[in-house]
């Protein structure tokens, strides 16, 4: 073969090979140009790049002629999605035919949002719900990503709500977030653009946030003496706080102060006994709505109460002790033996001198008490615990203290027992149960037992003294031979109760 023929044959083979490769690429789904964006709605402008466009004059989208075929330059063409277009391949025609990728026609959407409330107090939660539907049919759109956006009151800028994740619409086209805002503002939901559906953003919905104003726990204050009322503003804010006092049923301004880092205080000087009501107010500041605290109910009391006193302050004392579960019989305005022993039990738990006198130290502890706890909660439905170290008796139901009583256990001294020998006064410790009970008074060589409930078979019992004194012989210190003494009134009140029923659980410990 001549060199000329050989060269012609090689060139011909090469041309056939190249043509074979090109044909193979087209058959395997290759494209001649790229498309951006790859999706849109009717009227969207699409850009075609990646090929040399010289003599091409038109394009189709899934067989429908595209509008506004425009040569930007030899490497870029723009077209407009025509009316009636559907999803499918983009093809350029003219001097040559160029095959492009598929175009996805988006469905247009409509979005709405709702807030669970338009006004709330700090620490309350707000639920924001977004709904996405097809604009043409109203059908819910599922599987679409969305984010929650927030705008601070007074601002025009929207930002992604801090700490909120992107969510996807469910089968009903809905997304939701639970938020706890710290300032007033507005929320909206932004649904993202996807190949199947257009983006959509709801209108903004405003809400007002009130700060949370609260007083520190306090129930009593002394008359003719300065007392400090303290409180908090949440979130931690500065600004003016106004104190209001109720006088003859009308709220009147009583002072103002400045909160620092969310804390405030007022000094008051009551000049009359009885109940008094206060509340605090913080005005609108642009970022937070007007706020008002709950009413603080105070009882103005004497500096000291003792056995035999009477009045509204005694009743306030009794109501407070009862709320703290100290047993004192009925609430009245009289400071009798039952109240004295309730105060004594309270003083024992608070580690104050157990003299039954209500000093200012006692009043202060009543505002901020130390709480005693069960050693064996949930051991039984009803149980009694005797805390020898504190010298109090606890009654509990279902693991919760219901009554705290003053008691006196063994004094630790030596005494002559019923057999004539010498014994030490010791109250046994451990787990016991009520073995048997006796009504009335039982007189023994070691003393009088009033309505005893025996928790051992060797004579140890929970009992009163039965000497006609409602307080009985219950000194504020360990003094018995080994039994657990409570007042006569308490014995009579609880003798037939489930707490002291035969079989009831009794725990005694130091």
Long-range contacts (C-beta under 8 A, 24 or more apart in sequence): 26-99, 30-99, 31-99, 31-100, 31-101, 32-92, 32-98, 32-99, 32-100, 33-92, 33-98, 33-100, 34-100, 34-101, 35-90, 35-100, 35-101, 35-103, 38-101, 38-102, 38-103, 38-104, 38-195, 39-103, 39-104, 39-105, 39-106, 39-194, 39-195, 39-196, 40-81, 40-103, 40-105, 40-106, 41-81, 41-105, 41-106, 41-108, 41-198, 42-81, 42-82, 42-83, 42-84, 42-85, 42-105, 43-80, 43-81, 44-80, 44-81, 45-78, 45-79, 45-80, 45-81, 46-78, 46-79, 46-80, 46-81, 46-90, 46-103, 47-72, 47-76, 47-77, 47-78, 48-76, 48-77, 48-78, 48-79, 48-90, 48-92, 48-100, 49-75, 49-76, 50-75, 51-75, 51-92, 51-98, 53-77, 53-92, 53-98, 54-95, 55-94, 55-95, 55-96, 56-92, 56-93, 56-94, 56-95, 56-96, 56-98, 57-93, 57-94, 58-92, 58-93, 58-94, 59-90, 59-91, 59-92, 59-93, 60-90, 60-91, 60-93, 61-85, 61-86, 61-88, 61-89, 61-90, 61-103, 62-86, 62-87, 62-88, 62-89, 62-103, 63-88, 66-90, 81-105, 104-195, 104-196, 106-193, 106-194, 106-195, 106-196, 106-197, 106-198, 107-134, 107-135, 107-136, 107-141, 107-196, 107-197, 107-198, 108-134, 108-135, 108-136, 108-197, 108-198, 109-133, 109-134, 109-135, 109-141, 109-144, 109-191, 109-197, 109-198, 109-199, 109-200, 110-134, 110-135, 110-138, 110-200, 111-189, 111-191, 111-200, 111-201, 111-202, 112-202, 113-187, 113-188, 113-189, 113-202, 113-203, 113-205, 114-205, 115-187, 115-205, 115-207, 117-207, 118-205, 118-206, 118-207, 118-208, 119-207, 119-208, 119-210, 119-289, 120-181, 120-207, 120-208, 120-209, 120-210, 121-209, 121-210, 121-211, 121-212, 121-291, 122-182, 122-209, 122-210, 122-211, 122-212, 122-234, 122-235, 123-180, 123-212, 123-234, 124-180, 125-178, 125-179, 125-180, 126-178, 126-179, 126-180, 126-181, 126-187, 126-207, 127-176, 127-177, 127-178, 127-179, 128-176, 128-177, 128-179, 128-187, 128-189, 128-205, 129-174, 129-175, 129-176, 130-169, 130-174, 130-175, 130-176, 130-189, 130-191, 130-202, 131-172, 131-173, 131-174, 132-169, 132-173, 132-174, 132-175, 132-191, 132-197, 132-200, 133-173, 134-197, 139-173, 140-169, 140-171, 140-172, 140-173, 140-174, 141-169, 141-173, 141-197, 142-169, 142-170, 142-171, 142-172, 142-173, 143-168, 143-169, 144-168, 144-169, 144-173, 144-191, 144-192, 144-194, 144-197, 145-191, 145-192, 145-194, 146-175, 146-189, 146-190, 146-191, 146-192, 147-189, 147-190, 147-192, 148-177, 148-179, 148-187, 148-188, 148-189, 148-190, 149-187, 149-188, 149-189, 149-190, 149-201, 150-181, 150-185, 150-186, 150-187, 151-185, 151-186, 151-187, 151-188, 151-204, 152-183, 152-184, 152-185, 152-287, 153-183, 153-184, 153-185, 153-186, 153-206, 153-286, 153-287, 154-286, 154-287, 155-185, 158-188, 158-204, 161-187, 181-207, 181-209, 182-209, 182-235, 183-209, 183-287, 183-288, 184-208, 184-209, 184-287, 184-288, 184-289, 185-209, 208-289, 209-287, 209-288, 209-289, 210-288, 210-289, 210-290, 210-291, 211-235, 211-237, 211-282, 211-288, 211-291, 212-291, 213-241, 213-280, 213-281, 213-282, 213-291, 213-292, 213-293, 214-293, 214-294, 215-278, 215-280, 215-293, 215-294, 215-296, 217-367, 217-368, 218-296, 218-298, 218-367, 219-297, 219-298, 219-299, 219-316, 219-320, 219-366, 219-367, 220-298, 220-299, 220-300, 220-301, 220-313, 220-316, 220-317, 220-320, 220-363, 220-366, 220-367, 221-268, 221-270, 221-298, 221-299, 221-300, 221-301, 222-270, 222-300, 222-301, 222-302, 222-303, 222-360, 222-363, 223-270, 223-271, 223-272, 223-273, 223-300, 223-301, 223-302, 223-303, 224-269, 224-270, 224-271, 225-269, 225-270, 225-303, 226-267, 226-268, 226-269, 227-267, 227-268, 227-269, 227-270, 228-265, 228-266, 228-267, 228-268, 229-265, 229-266, 229-267, 229-268, 229-278, 229-296, 230-263, 230-264, 230-265, 231-263, 231-264, 231-265, 231-280, 231-293, 232-262, 232-263, 232-264, 233-259, 233-262, 233-263, 233-264, 233-282, 234-262, 235-262, 236-261, 236-262, 237-262, 237-282, 237-288, 239-282, 239-285, 240-282, 240-283, 241-280, 241-281, 241-282, 242-280, 242-281, 242-282, 242-283, 243-278, 243-279, 243-280, 244-278, 244-279, 244-280, 244-281, 245-276, 245-277, 245-278, 246-276, 246-277, 246-278, 246-295, 251-279, 254-278, 270-298, 270-300, 272-300, 273-300, 273-301, 273-302, 273-311, 273-312, 273-313, 274-299, 274-300, 274-312, 275-299, 275-300, 275-312, 275-316, 276-300, 301-363, 303-359, 303-360, 304-357, 304-358, 304-359, 304-360, 305-335, 305-357, 305-358, 306-335, 306-356, 306-357, 306-358, 307-335, 307-336, 307-337, 307-339, 307-340, 307-356, 308-335, 309-334, 309-335, 310-334, 310-335, 314-339, 317-343, 317-358, 317-366, 318-342, 320-366, 321-346, 321-366, 324-366, 324-369, 324-404, 325-401, 325-402, 325-403, 325-404, 326-403, 326-404, 326-405, 327-403, 327-404, 327-405, 327-490, 327-493, 329-489, 329-493, 336-470, 337-469, 337-470, 337-471, 337-487, 337-489, 338-470, 338-471, 338-487, 338-489, 338-490, 340-471, 341-405, 341-406, 341-471, 341-474, 341-487, 341-490, 342-406, 344-406, 344-476, 345-392, 345-404, 345-405, 345-406, 345-407, 346-404, 348-390, 348-391, 348-392, 348-406, 348-476, 349-390, 349-392, 349-404, 354-391, 354-476, 354-477, 355-476, 356-476, 372-401, 372-404, 373-401, 374-399, 374-401, 375-507, 375-509, 376-431, 376-505, 376-507, 379-505, 379-507, 380-504, 380-505, 381-498, 382-498, 382-499, 382-501, 382-504, 382-505, 383-499, 383-504, 383-505, 383-506, 383-507, 384-462, 384-499, 384-500, 384-504, 384-505, 384-506, 384-507, 385-506, 385-507, 385-508, 385-509, 386-427, 386-484, 386-506, 386-507, 386-508, 386-509, 387-509, 388-427, 388-429, 388-478, 388-508, 388-509, 388-510, 389-510, 391-476, 391-477, 391-478, 393-462, 393-484, 393-486, 395-494, 395-499, 403-494, 403-499, 405-486, 405-487, 405-490, 406-474, 406-476, 406-486, 406-487, 407-474, 407-484, 407-485, 407-486, 408-473, 408-474, 408-475, 408-476, 408-477, 408-478, 408-479, 408-480, 408-484, 408-485, 409-478, 409-480, 409-482, 409-483, 409-484, 409-485, 409-508, 410-478, 410-480, 410-481, 410-482, 410-483, 411-477, 411-478, 411-479, 411-480, 411-481, 412-478, 415-446, 415-481, 417-446, 418-444, 418-445, 418-446, 423-481, 425-480, 425-481, 425-482, 426-482, 427-460, 427-478, 427-480, 427-482, 427-483, 427-484, 427-508, 428-456, 428-460, 428-482, 428-508, 429-508, 429-509, 429-510, 430-507, 430-508, 430-509, 431-505, 431-506, 431-507, 432-456, 432-505, 432-506, 432-507, 432-508, 433-503, 433-504, 433-505, 433-506, 434-500, 434-501, 434-502, 434-503, 434-504, 434-506, 435-502, 436-502, 437-495, 437-500, 437-502, 439-495, 440-466, 441-466, 446-481, 447-481, 449-483, 450-488, 450-491, 451-491, 451-492, 451-495, 452-483, 453-495, 453-500, 455-506, 460-484, 462-486, 462-491, 462-500, 462-506, 463-491, 464-488, 464-490, 464-491, 464-492, 484-508
